[in-house]
Amino acid sequence: MSDTVSRRSFLTTAGKVSFAATMATTATFTAKSYARVLGANDRIGVGLIGAGVIGNEHMKVINNLREKNNLLPVAVADCWKTRADKGKETIGAQHSFVDYRKLLDLKEIDYAIVAVPEHWHWTMTIDAMDAGKAVYCEKPMTHTIPEAQAVMKKQKETGRPLQVGVQAMSDDSYITARDAIRKGVIGKVVQAQIEYVRRYDAKAGPWRVPAEVAANTTKPADLDWSAWLGSAEKRDWDPHHYFEWRCYSAYSGGICTDLFIHRITRIMRACDLLYPRRVVGMGGIWQWPDGRDLPDNIEMICEYPRGMTVYVLGTMSNRVGIDHLIRGYRGTLFFTPTGWVAKDKDGKVLAEHTKTGGEDQNLHHTNLHNHLRNGEALNCPIELGMAGVVAVNMANESWRSSQMMGWDKENQKMVPANTLTMSHEPEDAS
Ligand SMILES: NC(=O)c1ccc[n+]([C@@H]2O[C@H](COP(=O)([O-])OP(=O)(O)OC[C@H]3O[C@@H](n4cnc5c(N)ncnc54)[C@H](O)[C@@H]3O)[C@@H](O)[C@H]2O)c1
């Protein structure tokens, strides 16, 4: 069977409908392409890269779904050998590695979970796709916009499935809200608001872990620090950077990329949004000026071409939130702990939905398993992952540079908004 034919049959089996047409003619596969044609009952081989905080949550999911979803835990990789070895034990995998590329070399692995700090997401995702793997990549899909574009290009070339780890996309509240909004339940949508608020210990502040830093003032002997840094600026071992990477822009976008991505993606899904037209981010390092270079309090407002704004409140100093809601001319859709309810201006219920699941990684992985086996649509596909990265990076850049950022559609990049000519009317019919 020729490579083209076998790839085509994989595409049919895995339901890669949107990419199938281009794939048949443009796909190029490296010698390392191992993508298997998965039957409905085939066992799915899993490899985990990154055995830190969320890596351990993925291990729980793997153990939880192993029988039910017929999974084979094949390998765990972490540049801290102790963590890789412990991870291997936890999920009963066959291998552990310090170098993640060795994991990608294993043909038993159908999909790789990328659960490392943000600055490594794009490289590992691209390497995994080149090796023929499907990918579950933790949010944000990438650290920067150009990295997201490189992942998009690779995904189009290889056709490998990518589930972005915004697990709330497997909570059916957002897709059902989208359907209701499309039907006009709340009329013309003009505004949405959502938040991520937390209150951290006054001494430590957000994302500081003093106990772990104190216990590791000397680098653990079996931790490959150079591998952890990757393409980031070389520096001597610094436990603050290793354990508290969310405080530093070399590895993270802080509140915007770590937390807002969860929230903005919900509104994007519910309101059919992709790239914003203009974004402003405001905030500061107001409560914990402790050497971090990312804000501990920030808010962002995104304006979208359909003619609506989305306000995202974020503070790490106070946990009083605001309602998560979408405003339309006819009514308001409120997200609730059990789903959503849409009400008109007098409080009369227009429609409501009780969710069937929740913000659950088990559901999100199962969705990827179903995608690989029978082509179920991915709940957080690359397009959504990429558009989220664009919005939160524009907010951070706005904050950093004290200007409003705009999305240059023609050149697919963020630029100062005042360099673009913009209409003040909706650009599409929705
Ligand atoms: N979906 C969610 O709700 C959620 C929650 C927490 C974290 N996350 C995301 O998960 C990712 C990891 O976050 P975390 O809190 O687990 O970080 P962490 O620092 O606790 O763990 C990251 C692990 O990756 C390993 N690692 C780093 N570079 C590596 C390399 N080159 N090769 C192999 N291993 C490497 C580290 O040694 C570490 O063990 C981040 O993208 C974060 O945003 C998502």
The ligand as a Tripos MOL2 file, in Angstrom:
@<TRIPOS>MOLECULE
LIG
   44    48     1     0     0
SMALL
NO_CHARGES

@<TRIPOS>ATOM
      1 N1         -5.1640   22.7950   32.1160 N.am      1 LIG1
      2 C1         -4.9530   23.2220   33.3270 C.2       1 LIG1
      3 O1         -5.8870   23.4220   34.1190 O.2       1 LIG1
      4 C2         -3.5370   23.4340   33.7780 C.ar      1 LIG1
      5 C3         -3.2280   23.5290   35.1480 C.ar      1 LIG1
      6 C4         -1.8850   23.6950   35.4990 C.ar      1 LIG1
      7 C5         -0.8930   23.8080   34.5190 C.ar      1 LIG1
      8 N2         -1.2550   23.7470   33.2090 N.ar      1 LIG1
      9 C6         -0.2400   23.8940   32.1480 C.3       1 LIG1
     10 O2          0.5980   22.7440   32.1560 O.3       1 LIG1
     11 C7          1.9240   23.1080   31.7970 C.3       1 LIG1
     12 C8          2.8670   22.6510   32.9050 C.3       1 LIG1
     13 O3          2.5280   23.3140   34.1120 O.3       1 LIG1
     14 P1          2.9400   22.7090   35.5320 P.3       1 LIG1
     15 O4          2.2740   23.5340   36.5450 O.co2     1 LIG1
     16 O5          2.7090   21.2390   35.5340 O.co2     1 LIG1
     17 O6          4.5270   22.9990   35.5190 O.3       1 LIG1
     18 P2          5.6210   22.2450   36.3930 P.3       1 LIG1
     19 O7          6.7980   23.1400   36.4230 O.co2     1 LIG1
     20 O8          5.0380   21.7850   37.6740 O.co2     1 LIG1
     21 O9          5.9440   20.9270   35.5460 O.3       1 LIG1
     22 C9          6.5850   20.9810   34.3040 C.3       1 LIG1
     23 C10         7.4780   19.7560   34.1600 C.3       1 LIG1
     24 O10         8.0490   19.7860   32.8490 O.3       1 LIG1
     25 C11         9.3930   19.3670   32.9480 C.3       1 LIG1
     26 N3         10.1370   19.8860   31.7980 N.ar      1 LIG1
     27 C12        10.4250   21.1790   31.5050 C.ar      1 LIG1
     28 N4         11.1400   21.2560   30.3810 N.ar      1 LIG1
     29 C13        11.3140   19.9880   29.9470 C.ar      1 LIG1
     30 C14        12.0110   19.4300   28.8470 C.ar      1 LIG1
     31 N5         12.6640   20.1810   27.9590 N.pl3     1 LIG1
     32 N6         11.9830   18.0750   28.6880 N.ar      1 LIG1
     33 C15        11.3100   17.3020   29.5830 C.ar      1 LIG1
     34 N7         10.6750   17.7790   30.6620 N.ar      1 LIG1
     35 C16        10.6640   19.1200   30.8370 C.ar      1 LIG1
     36 C17         9.8660   19.9430   34.2660 C.3       1 LIG1
     37 O11        11.0240   19.2890   34.7420 O.3       1 LIG1
     38 C18         8.6620   19.7500   35.1490 C.3       1 LIG1
     39 O12         8.6950   18.5320   35.8350 O.3       1 LIG1
     40 C19         1.9030   24.6070   31.5790 C.3       1 LIG1
     41 O13         1.7100   24.8800   30.2290 O.3       1 LIG1
     42 C20         0.6850   25.0590   32.3490 C.3       1 LIG1
     43 O14         0.1150   26.2380   31.8280 O.3       1 LIG1
     44 C21        -2.5390   23.5510   32.8400 C.ar      1 LIG1
@<TRIPOS>BOND
     1     1     2 1
     2     2     3 2
     3     2     4 1
     4     4     5 ar
     5     4    44 ar
     6     5     6 ar
     7     6     7 ar
     8     7     8 ar
     9     8     9 1
    10     8    44 ar
    11     9    10 1
    12     9    42 1
    13    10    11 1
    14    11    12 1
    15    11    40 1
    16    12    13 1
    17    13    14 1
    18    14    15 2
    19    14    16 1
    20    14    17 1
    21    17    18 1
    22    18    19 2
    23    18    20 1
    24    18    21 1
    25    21    22 1
    26    22    23 1
    27    23    24 1
    28    23    38 1
    29    24    25 1
    30    25    26 1
    31    25    36 1
    32    26    27 ar
    33    26    35 ar
    34    27    28 ar
    35    28    29 ar
    36    29    30 ar
    37    29    35 ar
    38    30    31 1
    39    30    32 ar
    40    32    33 ar
    41    33    34 ar
    42    34    35 ar
    43    36    37 1
    44    36    38 1
    45    38    39 1
    46    40    41 1
    47    40    42 1
    48    42    43 1
@<TRIPOS>SUBSTRUCTURE
     1 LIG1         1 GROUP 0 **** ****
